């Protein structure tokens, strides 16, 4: 099971009282994810950077671990 560590940044906006995710951005490492999240924080209601392991063959992933968050970040639910 070849797994790779992935880092993503997700901005959130309010829509009809609910927090909805925007376009997911990928980063090359945790520090660049932190910097990207910080740079986006003033333009969104909330921004979160996550790290997870992804199996490159099956696409399965571990539960995301929060690297950094700005604002009221909703709980991430993975099916």
C-alpha positions in Angstrom: 0.0 0.0 0.0 2.0 3.0 -1.2 0.8 6.0 0.8 1.8 9.6 0.4 1.3 12.6 2.7 -0.9 15.2 1.2 -1.5 18.8 2.5 -4.6 20.7 1.5 -6.1 24.1 2.3 -9.8 24.6 2.3 -11.5 28.1 2.5 -15.0 28.4 3.9 -17.8 30.9 3.2 -21.2 31.3 4.8 -24.1 30.5 2.6 -27.6 30.7 4.1 -26.2 30.4 7.6 -24.1 27.4 6.8 -20.3 27.1 6.3 -19.6 25.8 2.8 -16.2 24.8 1.5 -14.6 26.5 -1.4 -12.0 25.3 -3.9 -9.5 22.9 -2.3 -5.9 24.0 -2.8 -3.0 21.6 -2.4 0.4 22.5 -0.9 3.7 20.7 -1.1 4.4 20.6 2.7 3.0 21.7 6.1 4.7 25.0 6.2 3.5 26.1 2.7 0.0 25.0 3.8 0.2 27.2 6.9 1.4 30.2 4.8 -1.3 29.7 2.2 -4.0 29.4 4.9 -2.7 32.6 6.6 -2.7 34.5 3.3 -6.3 33.5 2.6 -7.7 34.1 6.1 -8.7 37.8 5.5 -10.8 36.9 2.4 -12.8 34.0 3.8 -15.0 33.4 6.9 -12.6 30.5 7.8 -9.7 28.7 6.3 -8.2 25.3 7.4 -5.0 23.5 6.4 -5.0 19.7 6.8 -2.6 16.8 6.4 -3.5 13.2 5.5 -2.1 10.0 4.2 -3.5 8.9 0.8 -3.1 5.4 -0.7 -2.0 6.1 -4.3 -3.4 2.8 -5.6 -6.9 2.8 -4.0 -7.4 6.5 -3.2 -8.2 5.6 0.4 -7.2 8.3 2.9 -6.7 8.6 6.7 -8.7 11.1 8.7 -7.4 14.6 8.1 -5.3 16.2 10.8 -5.6 19.9 11.2 -2.4 21.8 10.6 -3.8 25.3 11.2 -7.1 26.9 11.3 -8.4 30.5 11.0 -12.0 31.3 12.0 -14.9 29.0 12.9 -13.9 25.8 11.0 -16.6 23.2 10.5 -15.9 19.6 11.4 -14.7 17.6 8.4 -16.6 14.5 7.7 -15.1 11.8 5.5 -17.3 9.0 4.2 
